Amino acid sequence: MLLEQRFRELLEAAPDAIMQVDAEGKIILMNRVTEDMFGYTRDELMGQPVEVLIPRELHARHVEHRAHYRQHPMTRTMGSGLALEGIRKDGSRFPVEISLSPSESTEGFRVTAIIRDTTERKNAEERLRRVQEEYTQRLAETNAELAMTNREIERANRLKSEFLASMSHELRTPLHTIIGFSELLGEELEGPLNEKQQRFVQHIHKDSLHLLELINDILDISKIEADRLELRPEPFDFTALVAESLASIRSLAEAKSHILETALDVPTAVEADRLRIKQVLVNLLSNAIKFTPEGGRIRLEARVQELFVVVSVSDTGVGIPVEEHDSIFDKFHQVGATTKGIREGTGLGLAITKRLVEQHGGMIQVESKPRQGSTFRFTLPLGSAERKT
């Protein structure tokens, strides 16, 4: 008797509807949640066929299912991927999940069913579905707007690049005139200059060359962005090109008492745009000089690795924080002040360098930490001339 009371207490305390039916499908046991869920009293349901709790159009099919289940009984977990509905006494329908557990006893075949009302969950799923559909629609509209905006931005960038390229050409013409006449004045071919005049002419010449360098950078990045920069690959002596590049920056290195070192092991025939590769080398070497204190060491290494030339420029300079290793290749990005304590240039040098290397089919990366120097390493595919050797 105590065991039966304990069983009844557990049955009534369950959060789901629980009922048991016999071999004929008649309800022989149920809890209070079943009454609340379906709107019947216990007396109204006891002894009734279980079909009274499912929609009328499913009665015949359900009787067949019961007969099949009787022959092949098995435990079916809650849900089991079925879309099931219950029907209340007032005729309203609601979604349910049902788990079944068959058993045999001295009283015969029994099936215990645990029924869960999933109305709230289904409603939540429907609300979520509507929100997702609305979000998807808005996202599609936003993407369409973004695509249109991107096309407008691309067009504006292209026009900007074309304008800058055109403007740079126009600026270079008078600038070359200024540089040429300042050189003639400095040579004193038309008469001697006093000390102050010589100093003024030197300032004009130096600053004009610096301005020309900045304009050339703007012209290069504009051509690259407008997809108008054409490479002219040709076989050349890489070792000789390194010598030319070092000659271009040697006076800058000597002014800061830098030691220049090289370690080259590259075949003679390298096929690339000679002028642009020299531009890459000079830019990396110039940066190394600018960001290395006096008495530092700058080393250029090059070797062949598989089908690539691997070139590195290392220095003992101020270094670059790890978090800026990617952004230093962005346009107009400047890591910090040079050893002179000031920012120099337009911040386009490394952006141009990266794009020139990539246009050759290579890649560039940096290894650096503050106060531990930097190493810029880039790869350059060996051209067809080298592969034939």
Disulfide bonds with the S-S distance in Angstrom:
none
